[in-house]
Amino acid sequence: MKTSTMHANSFFRPAHLRSAGMAALLMAAAALAHAAPGFTVQARDQQLVKVGMTQEQVRAALGTPARSLQFQGLHTTTWTYQRPEAEIVFDVDFGNDGKVIATGERQVQLD
């Protein structure tokens, strides 16, 4: 009888470990999602972006943005790039034609 009881306990143990592992995996994924996935840009890189550039030209100059936000009512898109200074980001605003209409830096509050 002891062997069947031990066998039953060993059957449930991996499932318990799997759920704990999944929880750890989900927490790690959430932490990565919170981190900026795009390229970090320097102040000198920001000067490469000019009004009228296409999204393809900006991506070629700066790389993949950390975030891309689309504003439906305004028909605009904003790409955000992280600066080396953790509290500063560089935004590139595109009009509805996909061309740069404005750029700017802003400070963000760190958690």
N, C-alpha and C positions, 0 to 999 in steps of 0.2 A: 504494500500500500504506500509506503514511503516513496518508492520510486515513481509511482503515478502522480503523487502529490507534487513531487519535485519537478516532474515533467510538466505538469500544468503550470507551476510557478515560472518555469523557464520559458514557457510559451508566452506568458503575459509580459515578461520582463523586456524582451526586445521591442514590443509595441510601445511600452512606456518610455524606453530609451529613444525610440524613433520620434515620439511626440515631443520629447524634450529637445531632441536634435532639430526638429522642425521649428520649434519656438526660437531656438538660438539662430537658426538660419534666417527666419523672418526678421528677427531683431537686427541681424547684420545687414540684411537687404534694406531695411528701413534706414539704417545709419548711412549706407551708401547712397540711397536716394536723396537723403538730406544734404549730402556733400555735393559740391558743384562738379558736375561731370565734364564740363567744357575746358577749353584751354585757358590758361592764365595769360593776360596781356599786360605789357608794360606801357607806361605813359607814351613812350615814343611810338609804339605800335598803333595807338589810338589815332595818331595823326595820319595814318595811312588811309583812314576811312573818310571819304568825301561825300557830300550831298550829291545825289544822282547815281551813285554806285548801285549795282544790282546785288541781290543776296549772294549770288555765286561769286562775285568779285570780293565781297566782304569776307565770305568763308575762305576764299583763297588767301586773303591778306591776314586774317586773324585766327582762322580755324573754327572749330565747332563751338557754338555758344554754350554757356552753362544752362541757360534757360531760353525758351522761345515762348512769348506770350502773344496771343492773338486777341484783339479787341474787336468783337463783332460789330458793335454799333458804330465804331469809328473806322472800321475797315483798315486797321493798321496792325502791324506786328512789331514787337520789340524783342531784340536779342540782347541778352545780358551776358557779359563777360566778367569773370572775376579778376581783380587786380591782385598783385602779390600782398598788398596790405589787405588783410582779411576783411576790413570794414568798408572797403571801397569797391564799387562795381562800375563798369562802363556799359552804358546802354546805347544800342543802335536802333533807331526807329525807322521803320519802312512804311511807305504809303501803300495805298491799294494797288499800285502798279508794281510793287516789289522793289522799289528803289529807295535809297536812303533819303529821309527828309530831315533828320536831326540826329545828333549824338550828344552824349553828356555823361558826366560822372555823378555818382551820388553815394552818400554814406548809408550803410545799412547797419541796423542794430544787431549785435551778436547775442546769441542766446546764452 
